[in-house]
């Protein structure tokens, strides 16, 4: 292992922490940048033992596109959930749905479940990796097959492409 790999065990996470810190900082200053770099280097270094099988990005640009899609879906889903909750509650059709997944990597499966839970109106309940099923509760399900296809097309397929699994 090279010295650079020991100091920066997760360079992508390091850059993400630095970027996020600078975006959230009240003002761009040298002090904030220095603190961002210290945190960006030290957090991945301290937590490297928690990442025994680090995920490898096969297609990072697809990951950026997926991130943009998820943020957009979160915004749109917030409006839809607000509309549903303000309206008559008796027209809601909540349901538990088993989504068959084709992801073997535990990190990527957890990432899929997290994305589903971040989108308002849906919550991941359980991941059964042995059976290949993600159990999801949805606030309003008009067509179960359509929801399954949407999760697989919008989130699972890009995740599989990003991480090459």
Z-matrix of the N, CA and C atoms (Angstrom, degrees):
N
C 1 1.453
C 2 1.524 1 108.33
N 3 1.305 2 116.16 1 130.02
C 4 1.460 3 120.58 2 -178.34
C 5 1.533 4 110.56 3 -75.30
N 6 1.299 5 114.99 4 164.45
C 7 1.462 6 120.44 5 178.96
C 8 1.529 7 110.23 6 -62.25
N 9 1.320 8 116.87 7 -41.18
C 10 1.467 9 120.40 8 179.49
C 11 1.524 10 110.66 9 -62.60
N 12 1.333 11 117.91 10 -40.43
C 13 1.466 12 121.05 11 179.17
C 14 1.527 13 110.99 12 -67.96
N 15 1.327 14 117.82 13 -30.70
C 16 1.465 15 120.09 14 177.07
C 17 1.520 16 111.70 15 -72.98
N 18 1.325 17 116.77 16 -38.70
C 19 1.465 18 120.82 17 -178.99
C 20 1.529 19 110.45 18 -76.33
N 21 1.319 20 117.52 19 -38.89
C 22 1.463 21 122.25 20 -179.98
C 23 1.525 22 109.91 21 -120.09
N 24 1.349 23 117.75 22 76.50
C 25 1.460 24 119.30 23 -177.07
C 26 1.529 25 113.23 24 -67.48
N 27 1.319 26 117.88 25 -24.89
C 28 1.466 27 123.16 26 179.75
C 29 1.529 28 108.31 27 -132.70
N 30 1.325 29 118.62 28 77.44
C 31 1.468 30 119.54 29 -175.56
C 32 1.528 31 113.60 30 -61.62
N 33 1.308 32 117.74 31 -33.51
C 34 1.471 33 119.87 32 178.69
C 35 1.516 34 110.82 33 -66.03
N 36 1.323 35 116.90 34 -42.55
C 37 1.462 36 120.92 35 178.45
C 38 1.527 37 109.61 36 -67.39
N 39 1.326 38 116.98 37 -38.48
C 40 1.462 39 120.70 38 176.83
C 41 1.529 40 110.66 39 -57.90
N 42 1.328 41 116.28 40 -48.64
C 43 1.469 42 119.73 41 179.04
C 44 1.528 43 111.08 42 -64.55
N 45 1.332 44 116.79 43 -37.52
C 46 1.466 45 120.36 44 178.33
C 47 1.520 46 112.05 45 -63.43
N 48 1.330 47 116.84 46 -42.66
C 49 1.464 48 120.59 47 179.28
C 50 1.528 49 110.47 48 -65.34
N 51 1.331 50 116.18 49 -44.18
C 52 1.464 51 119.79 50 179.43
C 53 1.528 52 110.19 51 -61.74
N 54 1.324 53 116.50 52 -47.26
C 55 1.456 54 120.39 53 -179.72
C 56 1.515 55 112.50 54 -62.65
N 57 1.335 56 116.34 55 -45.15
C 58 1.464 57 120.29 56 179.91
C 59 1.526 58 110.82 57 -63.94
N 60 1.330 59 117.20 58 -41.60
C 61 1.462 60 120.19 59 179.62
C 62 1.526 61 110.43 60 -61.80
N 63 1.317 62 116.25 61 -43.24
C 64 1.460 63 119.00 62 -177.82
C 65 1.529 64 111.74 63 -69.29
N 66 1.322 65 117.64 64 -32.36
C 67 1.463 66 120.61 65 177.20
C 68 1.525 67 110.21 66 -69.77
N 69 1.320 68 116.92 67 -38.56
C 70 1.465 69 120.93 68 -177.00
C 71 1.529 70 113.49 69 -86.55
N 72 1.308 71 117.09 70 -13.22
C 73 1.468 72 120.17 71 -179.64
C 74 1.526 73 109.73 72 -64.61
N 75 1.346 74 116.12 73 143.54
C 76 1.468 75 119.02 74 -178.93
C 77 1.526 76 113.32 75 -63.85
N 78 1.330 77 116.92 76 -30.26
C 79 1.459 78 119.86 77 178.01
C 80 1.524 79 109.08 78 -150.52
N 81 1.327 80 116.57 79 141.33
C 82 1.466 81 118.17 80 176.97
C 83 1.529 82 109.56 81 -75.32
N 84 1.315 83 115.38 82 115.06
C 85 1.463 84 119.53 83 179.88
C 86 1.524 85 108.71 84 -142.44
N 87 1.301 86 115.48 85 167.44
C 88 1.459 87 120.42 86 179.14
C 89 1.527 88 110.31 87 -63.66
N 90 1.327 89 116.65 88 -38.28
C 91 1.470 90 120.56 89 178.29
C 92 1.522 91 111.95 90 -62.70
N 93 1.342 92 117.13 91 -43.52
C 94 1.466 93 120.14 92 177.67
C 95 1.522 94 111.46 93 -65.34
N 96 1.323 95 117.01 94 -38.98
C 97 1.459 96 120.43 95 177.99
C 98 1.526 97 110.76 96 -64.86
N 99 1.326 98 117.06 97 -42.70
C 100 1.467 99 121.15 98 178.47
C 101 1.525 100 110.56 99 -62.18
N 102 1.331 101 117.27 100 -45.13
C 103 1.466 102 120.78 101 177.78
C 104 1.522 103 110.66 102 -63.29
N 105 1.332 104 118.02 103 -39.81
C 106 1.464 105 121.80 104 178.69
C 107 1.531 106 110.96 105 -61.98
N 108 1.322 107 116.75 106 -42.52
C 109 1.467 108 120.88 107 179.45
C 110 1.526 109 110.28 108 -66.63
N 111 1.331 110 116.99 109 -43.07
C 112 1.471 111 120.14 110 178.54
C 113 1.521 112 110.36 111 -59.75
N 114 1.334 113 116.80 112 -47.74
C 115 1.465 114 120.08 113 178.71
C 116 1.522 115 111.20 114 -66.22
N 117 1.340 116 116.92 115 -42.27
C 118 1.459 117 120.95 116 -178.47
C 119 1.513 118 113.42 117 -62.88
N 120 1.305 119 117.59 118 -31.05
C 121 1.462 120 121.33 119 178.55
C 122 1.528 121 110.65 120 -86.51
N 123 1.338 122 117.35 121 -42.52
C 124 1.468 123 119.66 122 -172.43
C 125 1.534 124 113.47 123 -76.16
N 126 1.323 125 119.02 124 -38.28
C 127 1.474 126 119.42 125 -177.30
C 128 1.531 127 111.55 126 -62.37
N 129 1.345 128 120.19 127 -50.91
C 130 1.474 129 117.92 128 177.13
C 131 1.525 130 112.77 129 -63.47
N 132 1.327 131 117.11 130 -34.32
C 133 1.458 132 119.54 131 -179.88
C 134 1.523 133 110.96 132 -66.25
N 135 1.336 134 116.96 133 -43.70
C 136 1.471 135 121.25 134 179.75
C 137 1.522 136 111.42 135 -67.12
N 138 1.319 137 117.36 136 -35.84
C 139 1.476 138 120.76 137 -175.02
C 140 1.524 139 113.38 138 -95.57
N 141 1.316 140 119.50 139 8.15
C 142 1.460 141 120.33 140 -176.24
C 143 1.527 142 113.47 141 -62.08
N 144 1.314 143 118.57 142 -26.58
C 145 1.474 144 119.33 143 178.27
C 146 1.526 145 111.87 144 -71.86
N 147 1.337 146 117.90 145 -17.10
C 148 1.457 147 121.33 146 177.30
C 149 1.524 148 111.95 147 -81.91
N 150 1.322 149 118.46 148 -6.14
C 151 1.460 150 123.65 149 -176.93
C 152 1.527 151 109.83 150 -115.80
N 153 1.345 152 119.30 151 65.41
C 154 1.460 153 118.93 152 -176.78
C 155 1.531 154 112.35 153 -64.49
N 156 1.317 155 117.58 154 -39.57
C 157 1.458 156 122.11 155 178.17
C 158 1.521 157 107.62 156 -115.38
N 159 1.298 158 114.79 157 82.38
C 160 1.463 159 119.27 158 -176.12
C 161 1.523 160 110.65 159 -64.65
N 162 1.311 161 116.09 160 134.23
C 163 1.464 162 118.18 161 176.54
C 164 1.524 163 110.43 162 -69.81
N 165 1.307 164 115.55 163 141.15
C 166 1.460 165 121.27 164 178.97
C 167 1.529 166 108.72 165 -107.87
N 168 1.300 167 115.63 166 132.43
C 169 1.456 168 120.06 167 177.96
C 170 1.520 169 109.03 168 -82.29
N 171 1.338 170 116.02 169 118.26
C 172 1.453 171 120.45 170 176.81
C 173 1.525 172 110.51 171 -85.79
N 174 1.337 173 116.85 172 -36.86
C 175 1.471 174 122.25 173 -178.77
C 176 1.528 175 109.95 174 -137.53
N 177 1.322 176 117.30 175 84.95
C 178 1.462 177 119.89 176 -176.85
C 179 1.536 178 113.84 177 -63.92
N 180 1.324 179 117.96 178 -31.08
C 181 1.469 180 119.62 179 179.19
C 182 1.527 181 111.35 180 -65.96
N 183 1.320 182 116.54 181 -35.63
C 184 1.460 183 120.07 182 174.50
C 185 1.522 184 109.61 183 -65.30
N 186 1.333 185 117.20 184 -33.63
C 187 1.464 186 121.35 185 176.08
C 188 1.518 187 111.93 186 -63.67
N 189 1.323 188 116.90 187 -38.89
C 190 1.459 189 120.09 188 177.46
C 191 1.525 190 109.97 189 -66.12
N 192 1.328 191 116.54 190 -42.99
C 193 1.472 192 120.45 191 177.93
C 194 1.527 193 110.58 192 -62.71
N 195 1.336 194 117.05 193 -39.29
C 196 1.465 195 121.05 194 177.58
C 197 1.525 196 110.41 195 -64.53
N 198 1.313 197 117.78 196 -42.09
C 199 1.459 198 121.76 197 177.93
C 200 1.528 199 110.71 198 -58.77
N 201 1.321 200 116.49 199 -46.61
C 202 1.472 201 120.90 200 179.10
C 203 1.526 202 110.05 201 -61.81
N 204 1.335 203 116.94 202 -41.80
C 205 1.463 204 120.97 203 178.87
C 206 1.522 205 110.99 204 -62.36
N 207 1.332 206 117.21 205 -44.63
C 208 1.466 207 121.11 206 -178.63
C 209 1.527 208 110.45 207 -64.05
N 210 1.318 209 117.36 208 -43.80
C 211 1.466 210 120.15 209 178.29
C 212 1.525 211 110.02 210 -61.42
N 213 1.314 212 117.66 211 -44.17
C 214 1.460 213 121.28 212 177.36
C 215 1.515 214 112.12 213 -61.80
N 216 1.330 215 116.58 214 -42.35
C 217 1.469 216 120.51 215 178.90
C 218 1.525 217 111.42 216 -65.31
N 219 1.327 218 116.78 217 -35.73
C 220 1.470 219 120.21 218 178.51
C 221 1.530 220 109.53 219 -64.36
N 222 1.306 221 117.09 220 -44.36
C 223 1.469 222 120.78 221 179.59
C 224 1.525 223 110.55 222 -62.92
N 225 1.325 224 116.57 223 -48.62
C 226 1.476 225 120.00 224 -179.73
C 227 1.525 226 111.89 225 -64.29
N 228 1.336 227 116.77 226 -40.41
C 229 1.463 228 120.20 227 -179.45
C 230 1.528 229 111.40 228 -66.71
N 231 1.325 230 117.38 229 -33.04
C 232 1.467 231 119.61 230 175.94
C 233 1.519 232 110.75 231 -60.24
N 234 1.310 233 116.81 232 -44.83
C 235 1.469 234 120.25 233 178.22
C 236 1.522 235 110.97 234 -63.40
N 237 1.326 236 116.31 235 -43.47
C 238 1.467 237 120.14 236 -179.00
C 239 1.530 238 111.30 237 -64.39
N 240 1.324 239 117.56 238 -43.87
C 241 1.469 240 121.08 239 179.54
C 242 1.527 241 110.03 240 -65.24
N 243 1.322 242 117.61 241 -41.17
C 244 1.468 243 120.11 242 177.55
C 245 1.523 244 110.32 243 -60.45
N 246 1.316 245 116.87 244 -42.31
C 247 1.462 246 121.11 245 178.70
C 248 1.528 247 111.11 246 -63.73
N 249 1.316 248 116.07 247 -41.52
C 250 1.466 249 120.22 248 -179.56
C 251 1.528 250 111.90 249 -67.48
N 252 1.316 251 116.54 250 -42.45
C 253 1.465 252 120.55 251 -175.64
C 254 1.524 253 111.42 252 -72.63
N 255 1.325 254 117.47 253 -34.73
C 256 1.459 255 120.60 254 179.12
C 257 1.530 256 110.92 255 -72.45
N 258 1.322 257 116.12 256 -29.28
C 259 1.467 258 120.29 257 -179.28
C 260 1.524 259 111.64 258 -77.59
N 261 1.324 260 116.04 259 -173.14
C 262 1.470 261 119.60 260 179.45
C 263 1.539 262 111.08 261 -65.00
N 264 1.324 263 115.59 262 124.82
C 265 1.465 264 120.60 263 -175.39
C 266 1.526 265 112.83 264 -71.34
N 267 1.331 266 117.56 265 -20.57
C 268 1.456 267 119.03 266 -178.23
C 269 1.530 268 112.60 267 -71.52
N 270 1.332 269 117.98 268 -12.77
C 271 1.467 270 119.17 269 178.43
C 272 1.530 271 112.22 270 -88.97
N 273 1.329 272 117.78 271 -6.56
C 274 1.465 273 120.97 272 176.23
C 275 1.524 274 109.81 273 -68.43
N 276 1.331 275 115.58 274 144.78
C 277 1.458 276 121.86 275 177.64
C 278 1.527 277 109.04 276 -126.25
N 279 1.344 278 117.07 277 74.83
C 280 1.469 279 118.67 278 179.38
C 281 1.527 280 110.51 279 -69.19
N 282 1.325 281 115.04 280 149.90
C 283 1.467 282 118.78 281 -179.06
C 284 1.521 283 110.40 282 -158.91
N 285 1.331 284 114.74 283 152.98
C 286 1.456 285 122.27 284 169.32
C 287 1.527 286 106.61 285 -96.39
N 288 1.319 287 116.07 286 133.02
C 289 1.459 288 120.89 287 -176.27
C 290 1.523 289 108.87 288 -129.79
N 291 1.317 290 115.92 289 137.27
C 292 1.459 291 121.71 290 174.08
C 293 1.522 292 108.36 291 -95.97
N 294 1.329 293 115.63 292 114.45
C 295 1.459 294 121.37 293 179.86
C 296 1.526 295 107.77 294 -99.56
N 297 1.330 296 118.25 295 115.81
C 298 1.469 297 119.23 296 177.14
C 299 1.523 298 109.69 297 -70.23
N 300 1.318 299 116.55 298 128.90
C 301 1.467 300 120.03 299 -179.42
C 302 1.522 301 109.56 300 -118.20
N 303 1.309 302 114.13 301 153.58
C 304 1.469 303 121.00 302 -178.72
C 305 1.522 304 110.11 303 -118.71
N 306 1.318 305 115.78 304 41.44
C 307 1.469 306 121.60 305 -178.72
C 308 1.524 307 108.12 306 -116.52
N 309 1.330 308 115.81 307 123.69
C 310 1.463 309 120.44 308 179.22
C 311 1.524 310 112.85 309 -93.88
N 312 1.323 311 116.90 310 -28.28
C 313 1.451 312 121.28 311 -176.86
C 314 1.528 313 110.51 312 -71.15
N 315 1.342 314 118.70 313 124.14
C 316 1.459 315 120.59 314 -177.65
C 317 1.532 316 113.25 315 -62.55
N 318 1.324 317 118.27 316 -35.51
C 319 1.454 318 120.99 317 179.09
C 320 1.526 319 110.91 318 -65.26
N 321 1.321 320 116.57 319 -45.92
C 322 1.462 321 121.02 320 -178.06
C 323 1.532 322 110.09 321 -68.23
N 324 1.340 323 117.36 322 -37.66
C 325 1.468 324 120.12 323 176.67
C 326 1.529 325 110.62 324 -64.20
N 327 1.314 326 116.94 325 -40.05
C 328 1.467 327 120.89 326 177.33
C 329 1.519 328 110.84 327 -67.12
N 330 1.304 329 116.81 328 -37.66
C 331 1.462 330 120.74 329 176.83
C 332 1.529 331 110.76 330 -63.17
N 333 1.327 332 117.55 331 -41.36
C 334 1.467 333 121.19 332 176.03
C 335 1.523 334 110.50 333 -61.11
N 336 1.323 335 117.01 334 -46.27
C 337 1.468 336 120.90 335 179.28
C 338 1.526 337 110.57 336 -62.26
N 339 1.314 338 117.47 337 -37.64
C 340 1.467 339 121.02 338 178.95
C 341 1.524 340 111.18 339 -66.76
N 342 1.314 341 116.95 340 -41.97
C 343 1.461 342 120.71 341 178.51
C 344 1.521 343 110.12 342 -61.93
N 345 1.328 344 117.31 343 -43.68
C 346 1.466 345 121.20 344 178.83
C 347 1.527 346 110.03 345 -62.25
N 348 1.329 347 117.08 346 -40.77
C 349 1.464 348 120.26 347 -179.77
C 350 1.528 349 112.43 348 -71.42
N 351 1.327 350 117.53 349 -30.42
C 352 1.464 351 120.45 350 178.43
C 353 1.521 352 112.35 351 -69.21
N 354 1.311 353 116.56 352 -26.63
C 355 1.458 354 120.31 353 -178.86
C 356 1.521 355 108.50 354 -79.67
N 357 1.334 356 118.22 355 116.58
C 358 1.474 357 120.69 356 -177.91
C 359 1.530 358 111.76 357 -56.70
N 360 1.323 359 113.70 358 139.66
C 361 1.456 360 120.27 359 -179.75
C 362 1.509 361 113.01 360 99.44
N 363 1.336 362 117.54 361 -11.62
C 364 1.461 363 121.41 362 177.45
C 365 1.523 364 109.66 363 -133.98
N 366 1.330 365 114.92 364 145.98
C 367 1.460 366 121.23 365 177.71
C 368 1.520 367 108.18 366 -139.61
N 369 1.324 368 116.71 367 129.86
C 370 1.460 369 120.53 368 174.20
C 371 1.516 370 107.89 369 -76.83
N 372 1.323 371 115.54 370 128.69
C 373 1.455 372 120.74 371 -177.00
C 374 1.525 373 110.94 372 -99.55
N 375 1.329 374 116.52 373 -41.46
C 376 1.461 375 120.13 374 -175.19
C 377 1.524 376 109.36 375 -157.59
N 378 1.327 377 115.33 376 148.89
C 379 1.462 378 121.35 377 171.89
C 380 1.521 379 106.60 378 -117.94
N 381 1.306 380 116.72 379 116.04
C 382 1.465 381 121.69 380 174.73
C 383 1.518 382 106.62 381 -103.48
N 384 1.342 383 116.28 382 90.94
C 385 1.465 384 119.94 383 -176.56
C 386 1.508 385 111.88 384 -67.79
N 387 1.335 386 117.81 385 -31.30
C 388 1.460 387 119.91 386 179.26
C 389 1.529 388 110.96 387 -64.10
N 390 1.332 389 116.04 388 -41.92
C 391 1.462 390 120.62 389 179.50
C 392 1.528 391 111.62 390 -88.77
N 393 1.329 392 117.77 391 -12.06
C 394 1.455 393 121.60 392 -178.42
C 395 1.516 394 112.78 393 69.66
N 396 1.351 395 115.65 394 45.91
C 397 1.464 396 119.89 395 -176.90
C 398 1.525 397 110.05 396 -131.68
N 399 1.324 398 114.93 397 134.28
C 400 1.458 399 122.81 398 171.48
C 401 1.516 400 106.50 399 -107.96
N 402 1.329 401 116.54 400 116.78
C 403 1.466 402 120.88 401 -179.83
C 404 1.522 403 107.97 402 -89.39
N 405 1.340 404 115.72 403 124.50
C 406 1.462 405 122.19 404 -174.31
C 407 1.522 406 109.54 405 -125.18
N 408 1.328 407 116.41 406 137.69
C 409 1.465 408 120.44 407 170.12
C 410 1.519 409 106.99 408 -103.88
N 411 1.331 410 115.54 409 128.50
C 412 1.459 411 121.16 410 179.31
C 413 1.517 412 109.48 411 -117.39
N 414 1.306 413 116.38 412 141.91
C 415 1.457 414 122.83 413 -177.73
C 416 1.521 415 112.39 414 -68.62
N 417 1.317 416 116.36 415 -37.87
C 418 1.462 417 120.44 416 -177.36
C 419 1.522 418 108.83 417 -145.09
N 420 1.335 419 116.23 418 112.60
C 421 1.455 420 121.41 419 -177.23
C 422 1.525 421 109.25 420 -118.90
N 423 1.323 422 115.18 421 107.01
C 424 1.459 423 119.52 422 176.33
C 425 1.522 424 109.75 423 -83.39
N 426 1.342 425 116.46 424 -40.93
C 427 1.457 426 121.53 425 -178.13
C 428 1.529 427 108.31 426 -139.33
N 429 1.321 428 116.48 427 110.34
C 430 1.462 429 121.77 428 -176.65
C 431 1.524 430 111.75 429 -61.19
N 432 1.327 431 117.40 430 -43.73
C 433 1.463 432 121.29 431 -179.24
C 434 1.526 433 111.07 432 -63.53
N 435 1.324 434 117.08 433 -35.89
C 436 1.459 435 121.01 434 178.99
C 437 1.529 436 110.90 435 -67.45
N 438 1.329 437 117.71 436 -40.92
C 439 1.464 438 120.98 437 178.22
C 440 1.526 439 110.52 438 -64.23
N 441 1.325 440 116.92 439 -43.00
C 442 1.470 441 120.79 440 177.95
C 443 1.528 442 110.10 441 -60.86
N 444 1.330 443 116.79 442 -46.72
C 445 1.459 444 120.63 443 -179.45
C 446 1.528 445 111.05 444 -63.25
N 447 1.323 446 117.17 445 -37.50
C 448 1.464 447 121.12 446 179.75
C 449 1.526 448 110.66 447 -65.32
N 450 1.325 449 117.37 448 -45.95
C 451 1.476 450 120.79 449 179.31
C 452 1.520 451 110.14 450 -61.72
N 453 1.315 452 117.50 451 -43.56
C 454 1.458 453 121.28 452 -178.68
C 455 1.528 454 111.42 453 -67.16
N 456 1.333 455 117.06 454 -42.07
C 457 1.459 456 121.43 455 -176.33
C 458 1.531 457 111.93 456 -75.60
N 459 1.327 458 117.36 457 -45.62
C 460 1.466 459 120.92 458 -172.85
C 461 1.521 460 113.39 459 -82.10
N 462 1.343 461 117.61 460 -28.23
C 463 1.461 462 119.41 461 -173.72
C 464 1.529 463 113.56 462 -121.97
N 465 1.334 464 118.04 463 -50.11
C 466 1.465 465 119.13 464 -175.09
C 467 1.533 466 112.08 465 -66.47
N 468 1.322 467 117.72 466 -48.02
C 469 1.464 468 120.37 467 -177.72
C 470 1.538 469 111.42 468 -60.80
N 471 1.337 470 119.80 469 -47.30
C 472 1.471 471 118.07 470 177.34
C 473 1.527 472 113.46 471 -63.86
N 474 1.348 473 117.57 472 -36.82
C 475 1.467 474 119.80 473 177.77
C 476 1.528 475 110.64 474 -62.40
N 477 1.316 476 116.66 475 -42.63
C 478 1.461 477 120.37 476 178.12
C 479 1.524 478 110.58 477 -62.06
N 480 1.319 479 116.80 478 -37.05
C 481 1.459 480 120.85 479 178.49
C 482 1.529 481 110.98 480 -70.82
N 483 1.328 482 117.28 481 -43.14
C 484 1.466 483 121.13 482 -178.86
C 485 1.516 484 110.92 483 -60.33
N 486 1.334 485 116.67 484 -44.80
C 487 1.468 486 120.43 485 -175.09
C 488 1.523 487 113.60 486 -99.14
N 489 1.326 488 117.86 487 1.93
C 490 1.459 489 121.19 488 176.22
C 491 1.512 490 114.27 489 62.25
N 492 1.317 491 116.52 490 41.57
C 493 1.472 492 119.02 491 179.56
C 494 1.519 493 111.62 492 -122.38
